[in-house]
Amino acid sequence: MKFLLASLLAALMSFAWGLLSREVIGWRATGEHAFLNESAVAEAVAKGAKNGRGIYLLPYPSKAPAFGRGEQAKMDEAHAKALKRGPYMRAVVRPGARERNFGVDLAWSFARSLACALVLAGLLSPALLNYAGRLAFCGGAGAFAGLAFMLPEMIHYELPARAVVVAVADGFVEWLLAGVVLACFVGREPTARDVV
């Protein structure tokens, strides 16, 4: 019961930080930019997104049919030139309408916080650390998650380094705050017998 209560309270802290981070501080959005001619870009995206909603790359690395392997080297060379020349884009595309439901988005956001809090509580449960150590563990886990997820985006997909730094800092603060509660209930204080 203590485990579940701690996870629930940590999820509330995580959820509250997420709202504050996104809606008030807005530090993730400061790296976003507008296209100069947004309507023309929107029209081109809607027409060009042949597979509907999904992740799109520009330029896209084409694959030759199995029987045309001799063509693959040419296609790869053309792609490498286009990638070097630019423009380059990797984007989540939704070509049509979507009706957003803020309540549903909040529910999913809280469910994400609860799932993460449960995982972190499970990792922290066997830890033999004092309160400060458990708190550091939680903050470190948040920083690790940011690095593990965002650094490959920088390495492989040209995500700006600033976005990585913000994601790592955001994860660190989020789970350090959640750890304030989590570390009170989960994990064990070392005793004299454990130190020996």
Stockholm file with secondary structure:
# STOCKHOLM 1.0

chainA/1-196         MKFLLASLLAALMSFAWGLLSREVIGWRATGEHAFLNESAVAEAVAKGAKNGRGIYLLPYPSKAPAFGRGEQAKMDEAHAKALKRGPYMRAVVRPGARERNFGVDLAWSFARSLACALVLAGLLSPALLNYAGRLAFCGGAGAFAGLAFMLPEMIHYELPARAVVVAVADGFVEWLLAGVVLACFVGREPTARDVV
#=GR chainA/1-196 SS CHHHHHHHHHHHHHHHHHHIIIIIICTTGGGCCCCTTHHHHHHHHHHHCTTCSEEEEESCCCCCCGGGHHHHHHHHHHHHHHHHHSCCEEEEECCSCCCCCHHHHHHHHHHHHHHHHHHHHHHHTTCBCCHHHHHHHHHHHHHHHHHHHHHHHHHHHCCCHHHHHHHHHHHHHHHHHHHHHHHHHSSBCCCHHHHC
#=GC SS_cons         CHHHHHHHHHHHHHHHHHHIIIIIICTTGGGCCCCTTHHHHHHHHHHHCTTCSEEEEESCCCCCCGGGHHHHHHHHHHHHHHHHHSCCEEEEECCSCCCCCHHHHHHHHHHHHHHHHHHHHHHHTTCBCCHHHHHHHHHHHHHHHHHHHHHHHHHHHCCCHHHHHHHHHHHHHHHHHHHHHHHHHSSBCCCHHHHC
//
